[in-house]
Amino acid sequence: IGTEKAATAFYRSTEIMPHVDGHELGILATITGMYSVTAGTLGKGWLKGFIHRQPVAAFSVAIGTVGVLMPIIIPPIRRKMGLPTNQYEAGHPGAVYPKYVTSR
């Protein structure tokens, strides 16, 4: 009986945890590496200086960062809302497929 409870708790906990694939991990590692190289090269306060000196370029970088992070953030939100997520994560066991209406 104790083993069944542990197994049930494990399956419940995996449903709550976010699913991070190799692609998402690669994106996060690339962004982290780019930030650390830039911070090491330009020194302390480079981000504030970049935003104040070149606001258009800084805004472009911000939009690009949001675009790169959306595939990591959006599918779990859609899954929790019960919306289809098969186009983003077809191989994920928790993927939600659309319900098709068939006409007679």
C-alpha positions in Angstrom: 0.0 0.0 0.0 2.8 2.4 0.8 4.4 1.7 -2.6 1.1 2.6 -4.4 1.0 5.9 -2.6 4.6 6.7 -3.5 3.9 5.9 -7.1 0.8 7.9 -7.2 2.6 10.9 -5.6 5.4 10.5 -8.2 3.0 10.6 -11.1 1.2 13.6 -9.7 4.5 15.5 -9.1 5.6 14.9 -12.7 2.4 16.4 -14.0 3.1 19.6 -12.1 6.8 19.9 -13.1 7.6 21.8 -16.3 8.8 19.6 -19.1 12.2 20.9 -20.4 13.3 19.2 -23.6 16.8 19.3 -25.2 15.8 22.2 -27.4 14.6 24.4 -24.5 17.7 23.5 -22.5 19.9 24.5 -25.5 18.1 27.9 -25.8 18.5 28.7 -22.1 22.2 27.6 -22.2 22.9 29.8 -25.2 21.2 32.9 -23.6 23.0 32.4 -20.4 26.4 31.9 -22.1 25.8 35.0 -24.3 25.0 37.1 -21.2 28.0 35.9 -19.3 30.4 36.5 -22.1 29.0 40.0 -22.7 29.1 40.9 -19.0 32.7 39.6 -18.7 33.8 41.6 -21.8 32.0 44.9 -21.2 32.2 45.0 -17.4 29.8 46.1 -14.7 26.8 48.3 -15.7 26.9 47.4 -19.4 23.2 46.7 -19.6 22.2 50.0 -18.2 24.6 51.8 -20.5 23.3 49.8 -23.5 19.7 50.7 -22.7 20.5 54.5 -22.3 22.8 54.8 -25.3 20.9 52.7 -27.8 17.3 52.3 -26.8 16.1 51.0 -30.2 18.7 48.2 -30.2 17.9 47.4 -26.6 14.2 47.1 -27.3 15.0 44.9 -30.3 17.0 42.6 -28.1 14.2 42.5 -25.6 11.6 41.6 -28.2 14.0 38.9 -29.6 14.5 37.5 -26.1 10.7 37.3 -25.5 10.4 35.5 -28.9 13.0 33.0 -28.0 11.4 32.3 -24.5 7.8 32.0 -25.8 8.2 28.3 -26.9 9.3 27.5 -23.3 6.6 29.5 -21.6 3.4 29.1 -23.7 2.9 25.3 -24.0 2.6 24.7 -20.2 0.1 27.6 -20.0 -2.0 26.3 -22.9 -1.9 22.8 -21.3 -3.2 24.1 -18.0 -6.0 25.9 -19.8 -7.0 22.8 -21.7 -6.1 24.3 -25.1 -4.5 22.2 -27.8 -0.7 21.9 -27.5 0.0 19.2 -30.1 1.6 21.6 -32.6 4.2 22.6 -30.0 4.9 19.3 -28.2 3.5 16.4 -30.2 5.7 13.8 -28.4 5.0 15.1 -24.9 2.8 12.7 -22.9 0.7 15.6 -21.5 0.0 17.1 -25.0 -3.6 18.1 -25.5 -5.0 17.3 -28.9 -8.0 19.3 -30.4 -11.4 17.7 -30.4 -12.6 17.6 -34.0 -16.3 18.0 -34.8 -17.4 15.6 -37.4 -20.5 16.3 -39.5 -22.9 13.6 -40.5 
